[in-house]
Amino acid sequence: MVYLSIENDTKDLYLFINSPGKWVIPGLAIYDTMQFVQPDVHTICMRLAASMGSF
């Protein structure tokens, strides 16, 4: 996400999620990165977004 936001900070980013959840610390790292980058980040659930995957 950081690389893509550096390449073009006006184009929205799309993050495809398929996650059973459980892993809190990596999930928070992804969330923090989504908050850090300039473009809007849209999330799309591909199959499952449970627990931390839905945060």
MMTF fields as JSON, N, C-alpha, C and O atoms, coordinates in Angstrom:
{
  "mmtfVersion": "1.0.0",
  "mmtfProducer": "UNKNOWN",
  "numBonds": 219,
  "numAtoms": 220,
  "numGroups": 55,
  "numChains": 1,
  "numModels": 1,
  "chainsPerModel": [1],
  "groupsPerChain": [55],
  "chainIdList": ["A"],
  "bondAtomList": [4, 2, 8, 6, 12, 10, 16, 14, 20, 18, 24, 22, 28, 26, 32, 30, 36, 34, 40, 38, 44, 42, 48, 46, 52, 50, 56, 54, 60, 58, 64, 62, 68, 66, 72, 70, 76, 74, 80, 78, 84, 82, 88, 86, 92, 90, 96, 94, 100, 98, 104, 102, 108, 106, 112, 110, 116, 114, 120, 118, 124, 122, 128, 126, 132, 130, 136, 134, 140, 138, 144, 142, 148, 146, 152, 150, 156, 154, 160, 158, 164, 162, 168, 166, 172, 170, 176, 174, 180, 178, 184, 182, 188, 186, 192, 190, 196, 194, 200, 198, 204, 202, 208, 206, 212, 210, 216, 214],
  "bondOrderList": [1, 1, 1, 1, 1, 1, 1, 1, 1, 1, 1, 1, 1, 1, 1, 1, 1, 1, 1, 1, 1, 1, 1, 1, 1, 1, 1, 1, 1, 1, 1, 1, 1, 1, 1, 1, 1, 1, 1, 1, 1, 1, 1, 1, 1, 1, 1, 1, 1, 1, 1, 1, 1, 1],
  "groupList": [{"groupName": "MET", "atomNameList": ["N", "CA", "C", "O"], "elementList": ["N", "C", "C", "O"], "formalChargeList": [0, 0, 0, 0], "bondAtomList": [1, 0, 2, 1, 3, 2], "bondOrderList": [1, 1, 2], "singleLetterCode": "M", "chemCompType": "L-PEPTIDE LINKING"}, {"groupName": "VAL", "atomNameList": ["N", "CA", "C", "O"], "elementList": ["N", "C", "C", "O"], "formalChargeList": [0, 0, 0, 0], "bondAtomList": [1, 0, 2, 1, 3, 2], "bondOrderList": [1, 1, 2], "singleLetterCode": "V", "chemCompType": "L-PEPTIDE LINKING"}, {"groupName": "TYR", "atomNameList": ["N", "CA", "C", "O"], "elementList": ["N", "C", "C", "O"], "formalChargeList": [0, 0, 0, 0], "bondAtomList": [1, 0, 2, 1, 3, 2], "bondOrderList": [1, 1, 2], "singleLetterCode": "Y", "chemCompType": "L-PEPTIDE LINKING"}, {"groupName": "LEU", "atomNameList": ["N", "CA", "C", "O"], "elementList": ["N", "C", "C", "O"], "formalChargeList": [0, 0, 0, 0], "bondAtomList": [1, 0, 2, 1, 3, 2], "bondOrderList": [1, 1, 2], "singleLetterCode": "L", "chemCompType": "L-PEPTIDE LINKING"}, {"groupName": "SER", "atomNameList": ["N", "CA", "C", "O"], "elementList": ["N", "C", "C", "O"], "formalChargeList": [0, 0, 0, 0], "bondAtomList": [1, 0, 2, 1, 3, 2], "bondOrderList": [1, 1, 2], "singleLetterCode": "S", "chemCompType": "L-PEPTIDE LINKING"}, {"groupName": "ILE", "atomNameList": ["N", "CA", "C", "O"], "elementList": ["N", "C", "C", "O"], "formalChargeList": [0, 0, 0, 0], "bondAtomList": [1, 0, 2, 1, 3, 2], "bondOrderList": [1, 1, 2], "singleLetterCode": "I", "chemCompType": "L-PEPTIDE LINKING"}, {"groupName": "GLU", "atomNameList": ["N", "CA", "C", "O"], "elementList": ["N", "C", "C", "O"], "formalChargeList": [0, 0, 0, 0], "bondAtomList": [1, 0, 2, 1, 3, 2], "bondOrderList": [1, 1, 2], "singleLetterCode": "E", "chemCompType": "L-PEPTIDE LINKING"}, {"groupName": "ASN", "atomNameList": ["N", "CA", "C", "O"], "elementList": ["N", "C", "C", "O"], "formalChargeList": [0, 0, 0, 0], "bondAtomList": [1, 0, 2, 1, 3, 2], "bondOrderList": [1, 1, 2], "singleLetterCode": "N", "chemCompType": "L-PEPTIDE LINKING"}, {"groupName": "ASP", "atomNameList": ["N", "CA", "C", "O"], "elementList": ["N", "C", "C", "O"], "formalChargeList": [0, 0, 0, 0], "bondAtomList": [1, 0, 2, 1, 3, 2], "bondOrderList": [1, 1, 2], "singleLetterCode": "D", "chemCompType": "L-PEPTIDE LINKING"}, {"groupName": "THR", "atomNameList": ["N", "CA", "C", "O"], "elementList": ["N", "C", "C", "O"], "formalChargeList": [0, 0, 0, 0], "bondAtomList": [1, 0, 2, 1, 3, 2], "bondOrderList": [1, 1, 2], "singleLetterCode": "T", "chemCompType": "L-PEPTIDE LINKING"}, {"groupName": "LYS", "atomNameList": ["N", "CA", "C", "O"], "elementList": ["N", "C", "C", "O"], "formalChargeList": [0, 0, 0, 0], "bondAtomList": [1, 0, 2, 1, 3, 2], "bondOrderList": [1, 1, 2], "singleLetterCode": "K", "chemCompType": "L-PEPTIDE LINKING"}, {"groupName": "PHE", "atomNameList": ["N", "CA", "C", "O"], "elementList": ["N", "C", "C", "O"], "formalChargeList": [0, 0, 0, 0], "bondAtomList": [1, 0, 2, 1, 3, 2], "bondOrderList": [1, 1, 2], "singleLetterCode": "F", "chemCompType": "L-PEPTIDE LINKING"}, {"groupName": "PRO", "atomNameList": ["N", "CA", "C", "O"], "elementList": ["N", "C", "C", "O"], "formalChargeList": [0, 0, 0, 0], "bondAtomList": [1, 0, 2, 1, 3, 2], "bondOrderList": [1, 1, 2], "singleLetterCode": "P", "chemCompType": "L-PEPTIDE LINKING"}, {"groupName": "GLY", "atomNameList": ["N", "CA", "C", "O"], "elementList": ["N", "C", "C", "O"], "formalChargeList": [0, 0, 0, 0], "bondAtomList": [1, 0, 2, 1, 3, 2], "bondOrderList": [1, 1, 2], "singleLetterCode": "G", "chemCompType": "PEPTIDE LINKING"}, {"groupName": "TRP", "atomNameList": ["N", "CA", "C", "O"], "elementList": ["N", "C", "C", "O"], "formalChargeList": [0, 0, 0, 0], "bondAtomList": [1, 0, 2, 1, 3, 2], "bondOrderList": [1, 1, 2], "singleLetterCode": "W", "chemCompType": "L-PEPTIDE LINKING"}, {"groupName": "ALA", "atomNameList": ["N", "CA", "C", "O"], "elementList": ["N", "C", "C", "O"], "formalChargeList": [0, 0, 0, 0], "bondAtomList": [1, 0, 2, 1, 3, 2], "bondOrderList": [1, 1, 2], "singleLetterCode": "A", "chemCompType": "L-PEPTIDE LINKING"}, {"groupName": "GLN", "atomNameList": ["N", "CA", "C", "O"], "elementList": ["N", "C", "C", "O"], "formalChargeList": [0, 0, 0, 0], "bondAtomList": [1, 0, 2, 1, 3, 2], "bondOrderList": [1, 1, 2], "singleLetterCode": "Q", "chemCompType": "L-PEPTIDE LINKING"}, {"groupName": "HIS", "atomNameList": ["N", "CA", "C", "O"], "elementList": ["N", "C", "C", "O"], "formalChargeList": [0, 0, 0, 0], "bondAtomList": [1, 0, 2, 1, 3, 2], "bondOrderList": [1, 1, 2], "singleLetterCode": "H", "chemCompType": "L-PEPTIDE LINKING"}, {"groupName": "CYS", "atomNameList": ["N", "CA", "C", "O"], "elementList": ["N", "C", "C", "O"], "formalChargeList": [0, 0, 0, 0], "bondAtomList": [1, 0, 2, 1, 3, 2], "bondOrderList": [1, 1, 2], "singleLetterCode": "C", "chemCompType": "L-PEPTIDE LINKING"}, {"groupName": "ARG", "atomNameList": ["N", "CA", "C", "O"], "elementList": ["N", "C", "C", "O"], "formalChargeList": [0, 0, 0, 0], "bondAtomList": [1, 0, 2, 1, 3, 2], "bondOrderList": [1, 1, 2], "singleLetterCode": "R", "chemCompType": "L-PEPTIDE LINKING"}],
  "groupTypeList": [0, 1, 2, 3, 4, 5, 6, 7, 8, 9, 10, 8, 3, 2, 3, 11, 5, 7, 4, 12, 13, 10, 14, 1, 5, 12, 13, 3, 15, 5, 2, 8, 9, 0, 16, 11, 1, 16, 12, 8, 1, 17, 9, 5, 18, 0, 19, 3, 15, 15, 4, 0, 13, 4, 11],
  "groupIdList": [1, 2, 3, 4, 5, 6, 7, 8, 9, 10, 11, 12, 13, 14, 15, 16, 17, 18, 19, 20, 21, 22, 23, 24, 25, 26, 27, 28, 29, 30, 31, 32, 33, 34, 35, 36, 37, 38, 39, 40, 41, 42, 43, 44, 45, 46, 47, 48, 49, 50, 51, 52, 53, 54, 55],
  "secStructList": [7, 2, 2, 2, 2, 2, 2, 7, 6, 6, 1, 7, 3, 3, 3, 3, 3, 3, 3, 7, 7, 7, 7, 2, 2, 2, 2, 2, 2, 2, 2, 2, 2, 2, 2, 2, 1, 1, 1, 7, 3, 3, 3, 3, 3, 3, 3, 3, 3, 7, 4, 4, 4, 4, 7],
  "xCoordList": [0.814, 0.0, 0.869, 0.562, 1.946, 2.826, 3.436, 3.467, 3.923, 4.51, 3.491, 3.797, 2.284, 1.259, 0.866, 0.578, 0.851, 0.502, 1.61, 1.344, 2.851, 3.962, 3.898, 4.159, 3.555, 3.447, 2.389, 2.615, 1.227, 0.136, -0.73, -1.503, -0.598, -1.298, -2.731, -3.394, -3.214, -4.593, -5.51, -6.732, -4.935, -5.727, -6.09, -5.22, -7.383, -7.838, -7.202, -6.886, -7.023, -6.464, -7.572, -8.504, -7.462, -8.433, -7.696, -6.73, -8.159, -7.547, -8.542, -9.624, -8.17, -9.026, -8.712, -7.559, -9.751, -9.566, -10.202, -11.333, -9.453, -9.955, -9.248, -8.145, -9.873, -9.201, -10.117, -11.251, -9.621, -10.391, -10.235, -10.852, -9.42, -9.241, -8.136, -7.158, -8.292, -7.401, -6.168, -5.893, -5.424, -4.133, -4.317, -4.497, -4.272, -4.572, -3.443, -3.703, -2.21, -1.095, -0.885, -0.769, -0.829, -0.731, -1.938, -1.797, -3.121, -4.321, -4.24, -4.643, -3.716, -3.542, -2.482, -2.592, -1.459, -0.436, -1.041, -0.733, -1.894, -2.569, -3.486, -3.528, -4.224, -5.115, -4.323, -4.724, -3.203, -2.376, -1.847, -1.79, -1.462, -0.981, -2.095, -1.861, -3.309, -4.447, -4.71, -5.092, -4.51, -4.714, -3.575, -3.781, -2.381, -1.19, -1.144, -0.751, -1.539, -1.405, -2.414, -3.498, -2.043, -2.86, -4.136, -5.199, -4.076, -5.299, -6.315, -5.958, -7.573, -8.603, -8.353, -7.996, -8.542, -8.376, -9.751, -10.425, -10.156, -11.43, -11.137, -10.22, -11.902, -11.717, -12.851, -14.012, -12.486, -13.449, -13.246, -12.158, -14.298, -14.237, -14.435, -15.453, -13.465, -13.541, -14.276, -14.961, -14.145, -14.825, -15.183, -16.34, -14.187, -14.395, -13.627, -12.455, -14.282, -13.626, -14.15, -15.106, -13.514, -13.963, -13.002, -11.827, -13.51, -12.723, -11.887, -12.443, -10.572, -9.692, -9.772, -9.518, -10.113, -10.253, -11.394, -11.416, -12.346, -13.474, -13.289, -14.109, -12.227, -11.959, -11.501, -11.213],
  "yCoordList": [-1.173, 0.0, 1.252, 2.232, 1.209, 2.379, 2.637, 3.777, 1.58, 1.744, 2.305, 3.236, 1.747, 2.216, 3.661, 4.412, 4.059, 5.445, 6.405, 7.563, 5.931, 6.77, 6.914, 7.992, 5.837, 5.867, 6.857, 7.603, 6.862, 7.751, 8.003, 7.138, 9.192, 9.461, 9.96, 10.314, 9.993, 10.425, 9.266, 9.41, 8.132, 6.98, 6.108, 5.732, 5.788, 4.954, 3.566, 3.06, 2.961, 1.616, 0.637, 0.99, -0.586, -1.636, -2.806, -3.322, -3.219, -4.316, -5.475, -5.349, -6.596, -7.777, -8.641, -8.999, -8.973, -9.683, -11.067, -11.23, -12.055, -13.403, -13.857, -14.399, -13.64, -13.845, -14.514, -14.078, -15.582, -16.196, -15.448, -15.814, -14.412, -13.618, -14.158, -14.722, -13.984, -14.454, -13.581, -13.204, -13.243, -12.583, -11.081, -10.34, -10.637, -9.247, -8.303, -7.274, -8.62, -7.696, -7.461, -6.304, -8.5, -8.229, -7.464, -6.628, -7.744, -7.016, -5.544, -4.695, -5.232, -3.83, -3.147, -1.954, -3.887, -3.313, -2.935, -1.875, -3.791, -3.473, -2.273, -1.385, -2.244, -1.113, 0.191, 1.212, 0.157, 1.359, 1.836, 3.039, 0.902, 1.267, 1.899, 2.866, 1.358, 1.939, 3.372, 4.22, 3.645, 4.991, 5.925, 7.13, 5.379, 6.168, 6.681, 7.824, 5.856, 6.242, 7.328, 7.406, 8.151, 9.289, 8.895, 9.433, 7.972, 7.643, 6.905, 6.315, 6.943, 6.154, 4.674, 4.297, 3.846, 2.402, 1.755, 1.911, 1.031, 0.32, -1.158, -1.711, -1.796, -3.223, -4.007, -3.598, -5.138, -6.015, -7.419, -7.985, -7.978, -9.33, -10.334, -10.309, -11.204, -12.194, -13.462, -14.078, -13.855, -15.059, -14.938, -15.116, -14.634, -14.623, -13.465, -13.253, -12.723, -11.662, -11.757, -11.076, -12.602, -12.84, -12.198, -11.988, -11.896, -11.379, -10.18, -9.169, -10.279, -9.162, -8.858, -7.724, -9.829, -9.61, -8.682, -8.123, -8.51, -7.609, -6.247, -5.352, -6.075, -4.817, -3.821, -2.674],
  "zCoordList": [0.0, 0.0, 0.0, -0.678, 0.759, 0.821, -0.551, -1.015, -1.201, -2.532, -3.519, -4.264, -3.528, -4.462, -4.184, -5.116, -2.921, -2.604, -3.011, -3.33, -3.003, -3.473, -4.993, -5.527, -5.683, -7.143, -7.618, -8.57, -6.948, -7.345, -6.115, -5.705, -5.529, -4.271, -4.463, -3.488, -5.706, -5.944, -6.336, -6.314, -6.689, -7.131, -5.925, -5.139, -5.784, -4.673, -4.739, -5.816, -3.559, -3.465, -3.089, -2.367, -3.58, -3.274, -2.637, -3.199, -1.461, -0.727, -0.675, -0.101, -1.276, -1.301, -0.083, 0.154, 0.688, 1.95, 1.887, 1.428, 2.358, 2.617, 3.888, 3.825, 5.035, 6.312, 7.335, 7.536, 7.988, 9.063, 10.383, 11.384, 10.385, 11.594, 12.479, 11.989, 13.795, 14.856, 15.056, 16.196, 14.037, 14.184, 14.383, 13.417, 15.636, 15.969, 15.572, 14.947, 15.914, 15.658, 14.159, 13.757, 13.306, 11.867, 11.33, 10.437, 11.87, 11.445, 11.787, 10.992, 12.973, 13.358, 12.503, 12.22, 12.091, 11.21, 9.861, 9.317, 9.324, 8.059, 8.241, 7.39, 9.353, 9.635, 9.749, 9.19, 10.47, 10.612, 9.264, 9.008, 8.406, 7.073, 6.256, 5.53, 6.367, 5.651, 6.111, 5.305, 7.394, 7.918, 7.521, 7.378, 7.344, 7.053, 5.612, 5.379, 4.652, 3.243, 2.88, 3.458, 1.925, 1.503, 0.756, 1.067, -0.223, -0.973, -0.1, 0.92, -0.51, 0.158, -0.125, -1.242, 0.89, 0.737, 0.873, 1.892, -0.161, -0.164, 0.073, -0.535, 0.944, 1.195, 0.549, 0.578, -0.031, -0.69, -0.135, -0.239, 0.454, 1.008, -0.128, -0.819, -0.31, -1.38, -0.954, -1.77, 0.299, 0.771, 2.241, 2.621, 3.07, 4.512, 5.127, 4.815, 5.991, 6.761, 8.191, 8.563, 8.976, 10.341, 11.336, 11.036, 12.499, 13.608, 13.157, 12.729, 13.248, 12.88, 11.388, 10.981, 10.579, 9.143, 8.781, 7.684, 9.692, 9.429, 10.077, 9.874, 10.853, 11.533, 10.514, 10.858]
}
